[in-house]
């Protein structure tokens, strides 16, 4: 259990060090790393040396012809990975980026870019993709696009000229130019439009060459009906799932149009490690679940591992706060009675670093540790008025992460598609916030079957206005989870399941809420549409099944409500069962 960890632990630091420009220029190895990056960009034709001109000449010509140009700068940077280790164990990484914050036009005014936006895939869509890879006969492979952005042309509205830093000047420029400028040809990192240009470039290729269809509600997720493949793209990371026999041909064809690195089975994605293995339901299901813990049905399983990242988050907390020791903690919440009203009026000592620490932890929570989402959400709403009680809560969260860094989220698929469905758990904590009496919505969306369990998304969100009853707060939570999580995911799983689409159901532990939804009306809740923008009749329509007496909403007891952990600070006696319902285990396998 989490309480088995030592009571006090000293944590060493492990950091990536960003060199100052002065340090970079004084370090031959750093300059070599930057030069290597520049060579790669030049090979891609990112800028055109043949267009070199003095900056003043570019401005004068633009004014004379009445055309607008953008004049920007490139910035070279170098960082040292594993900076705390000996020099021969360090890795120097050079980067060259466009400074989108300092570009001017020919008159010296700030450059105005096109209103373009990139839409990388969501974590939920990526999880669905990986779940599809576990379907019988399927697999998941991945590859990185090499210098993805600069594979696309910079189709900016106005010509863009750039000044290279002196360390990147060709020898022939020295003594000849004062401030040389060249045309930027490709979508270089840092340019505000680059992400959108790369995304459109790749999408055009997928539609033209592969007849790809963008999945409704899931940008950067592409469905190939003829091969039943699903491609998910997060900037330069490409993840492909579907029938094993179709992968090689897809990648071979894509490589004719996109420069990608070696294709491999999925291991690391977005900083999350994926441990695939064959086994039985008993190998992945909670040990407390008697029905599943003895099930020897063969499944393909997966464990989401971010233990190293969890330790980095704890290390960041220690480094930023100067904390010397971390105690064992069974839950991420402070014991009852340890937070006093008087400490809510005293500014916390960690306010300067709280936002950065929470953002680091939030990434962990969103990808692999749903058990910390509620604690993070509660603190994130207080960063503008950080108190001594917030200090205590953040310390407790760091202690819990340190005690449970090796916990892993388990998933497995052992059924054919026609036996799978989406199950949504939705819950609410009525008036749980002491500061403003607002409730918290929680949701957990999983793919389930007789021998399957795969978490797709989870949410813990403070409601936007005050609910006046438990039923109201539960209605609001159900509406948010259905419309923001379940229905968009159905667009994707209808394709993956095929046939008549993917069945689904919502699980609710409040019988009054279920009654209101089935009736489609409540005289006491008529105000909801003006406070929470929720229409009860809409929920009633969505949750009604195909038959007159069929409903997609089901009652579950509180002990089976997996979303409970996202709404309130559960005590140690309830924490273990709550982790079981999420599929979180320690040292699994």
C-alpha positions in Angstrom: 0.0 0.0 0.0 1.1 3.6 -0.3 1.7 3.8 3.4 4.6 1.2 3.1 7.0 3.9 1.9 9.7 5.2 4.2 8.6 8.0 6.5 11.3 10.4 5.3 13.2 10.5 2.0 15.9 12.8 0.7 15.7 13.5 -3.0 18.6 14.5 -5.3 18.2 16.9 -8.2 18.2 15.9 -11.9 17.8 18.8 -14.4 18.1 20.0 -18.0 20.2 23.1 -18.0 19.5 25.8 -20.5 22.8 27.7 -21.3 22.8 31.4 -21.5 23.9 32.9 -24.8 27.3 33.8 -23.3 27.8 30.3 -22.0 26.8 28.8 -25.3 29.2 30.9 -27.4 32.1 30.0 -25.0 31.5 26.3 -25.2 32.8 24.6 -28.4 30.6 21.5 -27.9 27.5 23.7 -27.5 28.3 25.6 -30.8 28.9 22.2 -32.5 25.4 21.1 -31.4 23.9 24.3 -32.7 25.8 23.9 -36.0 24.5 20.4 -36.4 20.9 21.7 -36.0 21.6 24.4 -38.5 23.0 22.0 -41.0 19.8 19.9 -40.8 17.6 22.9 -41.4 19.7 24.2 -44.3 19.5 20.7 -45.9 15.7 21.0 -45.7 15.9 24.4 -47.5 14.4 26.2 -44.5 15.9 29.5 -45.6 17.4 30.6 -49.0 21.0 31.9 -48.8 20.7 33.1 -52.4 18.3 35.8 -51.4 20.7 37.5 -48.9 20.3 41.2 -48.8 21.0 44.0 -46.3 18.0 44.7 -44.0 17.8 48.3 -45.1 17.6 47.2 -48.7 14.7 44.9 -48.0 12.8 47.6 -46.2 13.4 50.2 -49.0 12.3 47.9 -51.7 9.1 46.9 -49.8 8.2 50.6 -49.3 9.0 51.5 -52.9 6.7 48.7 -54.3 4.0 49.2 -51.6 4.2 45.6 -50.4 4.3 44.4 -46.8 7.1 42.2 -45.5 7.9 40.7 -42.1 11.4 41.1 -40.8 12.3 38.6 -38.0 15.2 37.1 -36.2 16.4 33.6 -35.6 17.6 32.6 -32.2 20.0 29.7 -31.4 19.8 28.0 -28.0 21.5 25.0 -26.4 20.5 22.9 -23.4 22.4 20.3 -21.5 20.5 17.1 -20.6 21.6 15.4 -17.4 23.5 18.5 -16.4 24.2 17.0 -12.9 26.3 14.2 -14.4 29.8 14.1 -15.6 30.5 15.9 -18.9 31.0 12.7 -20.9 27.5 11.5 -19.8 25.8 14.8 -20.8 23.9 15.4 -24.0 24.0 18.8 -25.7 21.0 19.7 -27.8 21.0 22.7 -30.2 17.8 24.4 -31.3 17.2 27.2 -33.8 13.8 29.0 -33.7 12.1 31.9 -35.2 11.4 34.7 -32.7 7.8 35.4 -33.3 7.7 38.0 -30.6 10.1 40.5 -32.2 9.2 40.6 -35.9 8.4 43.9 -37.5 7.2 45.1 -40.8 9.0 47.4 -43.2 7.8 50.5 -41.2 8.9 49.1 -37.9 5.4 48.2 -36.7 4.7 44.8 -35.1 4.2 42.0 -37.6 0.6 40.8 -37.9 0.2 37.2 -38.7 -2.7 35.2 -40.2 -5.2 33.9 -37.8 -4.3 30.2 -38.1 -4.3 27.6 -35.4 -3.0 24.1 -35.2 -5.2 21.4 -33.6 -3.0 18.5 -32.4 -4.8 15.5 -31.2 -6.3 15.3 -27.7 -5.0 12.8 -25.1 -8.5 11.2 -25.2 -8.2 10.5 -28.9 -4.7 9.2 -28.4 -5.9 6.8 -25.7 -8.7 5.6 -28.0 -6.2 5.0 -30.8 -4.0 2.8 -28.4 -7.1 1.0 -27.2 -7.9 0.1 -30.8 -4.4 -1.3 -31.2 -5.3 -3.9 -28.5 -8.3 -5.2 -30.5 -7.9 -8.8 -31.6 -5.8 -8.9 -34.8 -4.6 -5.2 -34.4 -1.4 -3.6 -33.3 0.0 -0.1 -32.8 3.1 1.3 -34.4 4.6 4.8 -34.3 7.1 7.0 -36.1 8.3 10.6 -35.7 8.2 13.1 -38.6 11.8 14.3 -39.1 11.9 18.1 -38.4 8.1 18.1 -39.0 7.4 21.8 -39.4 10.1 22.5 -42.0 8.6 19.7 -44.2 5.9 22.2 -45.1 6.2 25.5 -46.9 5.7 28.8 -45.0 2.6 30.0 -46.8 2.4 33.3 -45.0 0.4 36.2 -46.4 3.5 38.4 -46.5 7.1 37.5 -47.5 9.2 36.7 -44.3 12.8 37.7 -44.1 15.1 36.6 -41.2 18.3 37.7 -39.7 20.6 34.7 -38.7 22.6 34.9 -35.5 26.3 35.7 -36.3 27.4 32.1 -35.4 25.4 30.8 -38.3 26.7 33.3 -40.9 28.6 31.8 -43.9 32.2 32.9 -44.0 31.5 35.0 -47.2 29.2 37.3 -45.3 31.8 38.5 -42.8 32.9 42.0 -43.5 30.4 42.3 -46.4 27.1 42.8 -44.5 26.0 44.7 -41.5 22.6 43.0 -40.9 22.0 40.4 -43.6 18.5 39.0 -44.2 17.4 36.0 -46.1 14.0 34.7 -47.1 12.4 32.1 -44.8 11.0 29.4 -47.0 9.8 26.7 -44.6 7.6 26.7 -41.5 10.3 27.0 -38.9 9.6 26.4 -35.2 8.6 29.5 -33.4 6.7 31.1 -36.3 3.1 31.6 -35.2 1.8 30.0 -38.4 4.1 27.0 -38.6 2.0 24.5 -36.7 -1.0 25.2 -38.9 1.0 25.0 -42.1 2.5 21.6 -41.2 -0.9 20.3 -40.1 -2.5 21.3 -43.4 0.4 19.9 -45.4 0.2 16.5 -43.7 -3.6 16.5 -43.9 -3.6 17.3 -47.6 -1.3 14.3 -48.2 -3.4 11.9 -46.2 -6.6 13.0 -47.9 -5.1 13.0 -51.4 -3.0 9.8 -51.3 -4.9 7.7 -48.7 -8.5 8.9 -48.9 -8.3 9.8 -45.2 -11.3 11.1 -43.3 -10.9 13.4 -40.3 -12.8 11.9 -37.4 -15.6 14.3 -36.4 -14.8 16.0 -33.2 -11.2 14.7 -33.2 -8.8 16.9 -35.2 -5.6 15.2 -36.2 -7.2 11.8 -36.0 -7.6 10.2 -39.4 -9.7 7.1 -40.4 -8.9 5.0 -43.5 -12.0 3.1 -44.3 -10.4 0.7 -46.8 -7.7 -0.6 -44.4 -9.5 0.1 -41.1 -6.5 2.0 -39.8 -6.6 4.9 -37.4 -3.8 7.5 -37.4 -3.4 10.0 -34.6 -1.0 12.9 -34.9 0.5 15.0 -32.2 2.8 17.6 -33.9 5.6 15.3 -35.1 4.4 12.1 -33.4 2.4 9.7 -35.6 0.6 6.8 -33.9 -1.1 4.2 -36.1 -3.4 1.4 -35.0 -5.4 -1.2 -36.8 -5.1 -4.6 -38.5 -1.5 -5.9 -38.3 -1.4 -6.8 -42.0 -2.0 -3.2 -43.1 0.7 -1.3 -41.2 3.8 -2.0 -43.4 2.1 -0.9 -46.6 0.8 2.3 -45.0 4.2 3.4 -43.7 5.9 2.5 -46.9 3.5 4.6 -48.9 3.6 7.5 -46.4 7.5 7.6 -46.5 7.2 8.6 -50.2 5.6 11.9 -49.1 6.7 12.5 -45.5 10.2 12.2 -44.1 9.7 9.9 -41.0 12.2 8.2 -38.7 12.2 4.4 -38.1 8.8 2.8 -37.6 8.6 1.0 -34.2 6.1 -0.5 -31.9 4.6 2.1 -29.6 6.7 2.6 -26.5 6.9 6.3 -25.5 4.4 8.9 -26.5 3.9 12.4 -25.0 6.4 11.4 -22.3 4.3 8.3 -21.3 5.8 4.8 -21.5 3.6 2.0 -22.7 4.3 -1.5 -21.4 2.5 -4.0 -23.6 2.2 -7.7 -22.7 0.0 -10.7 -23.2 -1.6 -12.3 -20.1 -4.9 -12.9 -18.5 -7.5 -10.7 -17.0 -6.1 -11.6 -13.5 -2.8 -10.1 -14.5 -4.3 -6.6 -15.0 -7.6 -6.5 -13.1 -7.7 -5.2 -9.5 -6.7 -7.8 -6.9 -9.8 -6.8 -4.8 -12.2 -7.7 -7.6 -13.0 -11.4 -7.0 -14.7 -11.9 -10.3 -11.8 -10.6 -12.3 -8.8 -11.4 -10.2 -9.4 -15.1 -10.8 -10.3 -14.8 -14.5 -7.7 -16.6 -16.6 -9.1 -15.4 -20.0 -6.3 -14.4 -22.3 -6.0 -10.7 -23.0 -3.6 -8.2 -24.5 -2.7 -5.7 -21.8 -1.0 -2.4 -21.3 0.4 -0.5 -18.4 0.8 3.3 -18.5 4.2 4.0 -16.8 5.3 7.5 -15.9 7.2 6.6 -12.7 10.3 8.6 -13.8 8.2 11.6 -14.6 6.5 11.4 -11.2 9.9 11.5 -9.6 10.9 14.5 -11.7 7.7 16.3 -10.5 8.6 15.5 -6.9 12.2 16.7 -7.5 10.9 19.9 -9.0 8.8 20.5 -5.9 11.8 19.8 -3.6 14.1 22.1 -5.7 11.6 25.0 -5.9 10.5 24.9 -2.3 13.7 23.9 -0.5 11.9 21.1 1.2 14.3 18.7 2.9 12.2 15.7 3.7 9.0 14.1 2.4 6.8 11.9 4.6 4.8 8.9 3.6 1.3 9.6 2.4 -1.5 7.2 1.7 -3.7 9.8 -0.2 -3.0 13.2 -1.8 -5.3 15.0 0.7 -4.4 16.5 4.0 -5.9 14.7 7.1 -9.1 16.1 8.4 -8.6 18.9 10.9 -5.1 19.7 9.6 -6.2 22.8 7.7 -7.3 25.7 9.9 -9.4 28.7 9.0 -6.8 31.1 10.2 -4.3 29.8 7.6 -6.6 30.7 4.8 -5.8 34.3 5.6 -2.0 34.0 5.5 -0.1 34.1 2.2 1.7 30.9 1.4 5.4 30.6 1.0 5.3 28.6 -2.2 3.1 31.0 -4.1 6.0 31.9 -6.4 6.4 28.4 -7.7 2.9 26.9 -7.2 1.7 27.3 -10.8 4.8 25.7 -12.4 4.8 22.8 -10.0 1.0 22.2 -10.5 1.4 22.3 -14.3 4.2 19.7 -14.1 2.0 17.4 -12.0 -1.1 18.1 -14.1 0.6 16.5 -17.2 1.2 13.4 -15.2 -2.4 13.3 -14.0 -3.8 13.8 -17.4 -1.7 11.1 -19.0 -1.3 8.3 -16.5 -2.3 9.2 -12.9 -6.0 10.0 -12.7 -5.8 9.6 -8.9 -4.1 13.0 -8.5 -6.5 15.0 -10.7 -8.9 16.1 -8.0 -6.1 17.3 -5.7 -4.5 19.3 -8.6 -7.8 20.8 -9.7 -8.5 22.0 -6.2 -5.2 23.8 -5.9 -5.1 25.1 -9.4 -8.2 27.2 -8.6 -6.3 28.9 -5.8 -3.0 30.0 -7.5 -4.2 33.6 -7.6 -4.7 33.6 -3.8 -2.2 31.1 -2.5 -2.4 30.6 1.3 -0.6 28.7 4.0 -3.2 26.0 3.7 -2.4 25.7 0.0 1.3 25.1 1.0 0.2 22.2 3.3 -2.0 20.7 0.5 0.8 20.9 -2.1 3.3 19.4 0.3 0.9 16.5 1.0 0.4 16.0 -2.8 4.2 15.9 -3.3 4.5 13.4 -0.4 1.8 11.2 -2.0 3.5 11.3 -5.4 6.8 10.4 -3.8 5.2 7.5 -1.9 3.4 6.2 -5.0 5.6 7.0 -8.0 5.6 3.4 -9.2 1.8 3.1 -9.4 0.6 2.3 -13.0 -2.7 2.6 -14.8 -3.7 -0.8 -16.2 -5.8 -1.6 -19.3 -6.6 -4.7 -21.3 -8.7 -5.9 -24.1 -9.8 -9.6 -24.4 -13.0 -9.3 -26.4 -14.0 -8.9 -30.0 -15.3 -5.4 -31.0 -18.9 -6.4 -31.0 -18.7 -7.2 -27.3 -17.2 -3.9 -26.3 -19.0 -0.7 -25.2 -18.2 2.7 -23.6 -19.2 3.2 -20.0 -19.3 6.6 -18.5 -19.2 7.1 -14.7 -20.3 10.6 -13.6 -20.5 11.9 -10.1 -20.6 15.2 -8.2 -19.7 16.5 -4.7 -22.4 18.8 -3.6 -21.1 22.2 -2.3 -17.7 20.7 -1.7 -15.7 23.9 -1.9 -15.6 25.7 1.4 -14.7 29.0 -0.2 -17.8 29.4 -2.4 -20.0 26.3 -1.9 -19.6 25.3 -5.5 -19.8 21.6 -6.5 -17.2 19.5 -8.3 -18.0 17.4 -11.4 -16.2 14.1 -12.0 -16.2 11.7 -14.8 -14.4 8.5 -15.9 -14.9 7.1 -19.4 -13.8 3.5 -20.1 -14.0 0.8 -22.8 -15.4 -2.3 -21.2 -16.4 -5.8 -22.1 -16.7 -9.2 -20.4 -12.9 -9.4 -20.4 -11.9 -5.8 -21.2 -11.2 -2.6 -19.4 -9.5 0.4 -21.0 -9.6 4.0 -19.5 -10.0 6.6 -22.2 -10.6 9.9 -20.4 -11.2 11.3 -16.9 -12.2 14.7 -15.6 -12.4 16.7 -12.4 -13.9 20.1 -12.9 -15.3 22.7 -10.5 -18.8 23.7 -11.6 -19.3 27.3 -12.9 -22.1 28.3 -10.6 -23.5 27.1 -7.3 -25.9 24.2 -7.3 -28.8 24.3 -4.9 -29.1 20.5 -4.3 -27.3 17.2 -4.7 -29.6 16.4 -7.6 -28.8 19.6 -9.4 -25.1 19.1 -9.0 -25.4 15.5 -10.3 -27.4 16.7 -13.3 -24.8 19.3 -14.1 -22.0 16.7 -13.8 -23.8 14.2 -16.0 -24.4 16.8 -18.7 -20.8 17.9 -18.7 -19.5 14.4 -18.9 -22.0 13.2 -21.5 -21.6 16.2 -23.9 -17.9 16.9 -23.4 -16.5 13.4 -23.0 -18.9 10.5 -24.0 -20.6 11.8 -27.2 -17.5 13.1 -28.9 -15.8 9.8 -28.2 -18.7 7.9 -29.7 -17.9 9.6 -33.0 -14.6 7.8 -33.0 -15.7 4.4 -31.5 -18.6 4.1 -33.9 -15.9 3.8 -36.6 -13.7 1.5 -34.6 -16.5 -0.9 -33.5 -18.2 -0.8 -36.9 -21.6 -2.5 -37.5 -24.4 -0.6 -35.9 -21.9 1.5 -33.9 -20.7 1.5 -30.3 -23.2 0.9 -27.5 -22.7 3.0 -24.4 -24.2 3.7 -21.0 -23.8 6.2 -18.2 -23.6 5.2 -14.5 -25.1 7.3 -11.8 -25.3 6.7 -8.0 -28.1 9.1 -7.3 -31.6 7.7 -7.9 -33.3 11.1 -7.8 -31.0 12.2 -10.6 -31.9 9.2 -12.7 -35.6 9.8 -12.2 -35.3 13.5 -13.3 -33.4 12.5 -16.4 -36.0 9.8 -17.4 -38.9 12.3 -16.8 -37.1 14.9 -18.9 -38.3 17.6 -16.5 -38.2 18.8 -12.9 -40.2 21.8 -11.6 -37.5 22.3 -8.9 -34.7 22.4 -11.5 -36.3 24.7 -14.1 -33.6 27.3 -13.4 -30.7 25.1 -14.5 -30.8 26.3 -18.1 -30.0 29.8 -16.9 -27.3 28.9 -14.4 -25.4 25.9 -15.8 -26.6 26.1 -19.4 -28.0 22.6 -19.1 -31.2 21.3 -20.6 -32.6 18.3 -18.7 -34.8 17.3 -21.6 -31.7 17.1 -23.8 -30.1 14.6 -21.4 -33.3 12.7 -21.4 -33.2 12.4 -25.2 -29.5 11.4 -25.3 -29.7 8.8 -22.6 -32.9 7.2 -23.9 -32.1 3.8 -25.5 -33.4 2.4 -28.8 -36.6 0.9 -27.1 -39.3 2.7 -25.3 -38.3 1.2 -21.9 -34.5 1.2 -22.7 -32.2 3.7 -21.0 -28.5 4.3 -21.3 -28.4 5.5 -17.7 -27.9 2.9 -15.0 -27.8 3.0 -11.2 -24.6 2.0 -9.5 -24.0 2.0 -5.8 -21.5 4.5 -4.3 -19.0 1.7 -3.8 -19.0 1.0 -7.5 -18.9 4.7 -8.6 -15.5 5.0 -10.2 -15.9 8.8 -10.6 -16.2 9.4 -6.8 -12.4 9.9 -6.6 -12.6 12.9 -8.9 -15.1 14.8 -6.7 -13.9 14.7 -3.1 -11.0 14.1 -0.7 -11.5 10.5 0.0 -10.0 9.1 3.3 -7.3 6.3 3.5 -10.0 3.6 4.1 -11.7 4.4 0.8 -8.6 5.1 -1.2 -7.5 1.6 -2.0 -10.9 0.5 -3.4 -11.0 3.8 -5.4 -7.7 3.1 -7.0 -9.0 -0.4 -7.9 -11.9 1.0 -9.7 -9.6 3.2 -11.8 -7.4 0.3 -12.7 -4.4 1.6 -10.8 -2.0 -0.9 -9.3 1.5 -0.9 -7.7 4.3 -2.9 -9.3 1.8 -4.7 -11.6 3.4 -7.7 -13.4 
